[in-house]
């Protein structure tokens, strides 16, 4: 585990450093807010421990600026302030937990384990939410990557991905060209409905095999996505 501690009190920093060595944690330390903020942005960390009162830039400002920059890392605030309003302020600025001084290293370690575990679980949940899996396909809606039987499908255009994504969400359902234009292209599309045919043809050329077309023409109606039909 790699943790950045932004703390100007040398005795507190030394205590944390000794405990980190015992726990085999890679601890890095900054003594002022500006240096700490820059280091927090420049590297990947498993957790940040930030003192409230710091020279250069206070801990609450660091926390707020990091969250504004979409830095997704657990943050624990250290402070002598123990009023409820101070705790609420720190949490509202984006801190995940709050430890008041004086504190025991064991209590701090328990907080570190708790917040890093929550972040790890959240990342796993986000990854699962972004993945759409079928018998043959895996789509990552966040990265817009497509795997076919475990192999990457390169060179899909944005609209081809959108069309494949839509069909996979509606297996074995038949859609007319007009319905596909409405659901995939949107209400503001004014082009020829034959553009659907072109995109289906391109998708077939990129993902279909001789005995597994995936995209089936329903004559006089439209198209259907079906992985179970083998020709």
HELIX and SHEET records of a PDB file:
HELIX    1   1 UNK A   10  UNK A   22  1                                  13    
HELIX    2   2 UNK A   33  UNK A   42  1                                  10    
HELIX    3   3 UNK A   59  UNK A   68  1                                  10    
HELIX    4   4 UNK A   84  UNK A   92  1                                   9    
HELIX    5   5 UNK A  105  UNK A  130  1                                  26    
HELIX    6   6 UNK A  158  UNK A  169  1                                  12    
HELIX    7   7 UNK A  177  UNK A  180  1                                   4    
HELIX    8   8 UNK A  181  UNK A  185  3                                   5    
HELIX    9   9 UNK A  195  UNK A  207  1                                  13    
SHEET    1   A 5 UNK A  26  UNK A  30  0                                        
SHEET    2   A 5 UNK A   2  UNK A   6  1                                        
SHEET    3   A 5 UNK A  47  UNK A  51  1                                        
SHEET    4   A 5 UNK A  74  UNK A  79  1                                        
SHEET    5   A 5 UNK A  97  UNK A 100  1                                        
SHEET    1   B 4 UNK A 131  UNK A 133  0                                        
SHEET    2   B 4 UNK A 137  UNK A 140 -1                                        
SHEET    3   B 4 UNK A 145  UNK A 148 -1                                        
SHEET    4   B 4 UNK A 151  UNK A 152 -1                                        
SHEET    1   C 3 UNK A 174  UNK A 175  0                                        
SHEET    2   C 3 UNK A 222  UNK A 225 -1                                        
SHEET    3   C 3 UNK A 215  UNK A 218 -1                                        
END                                                                             
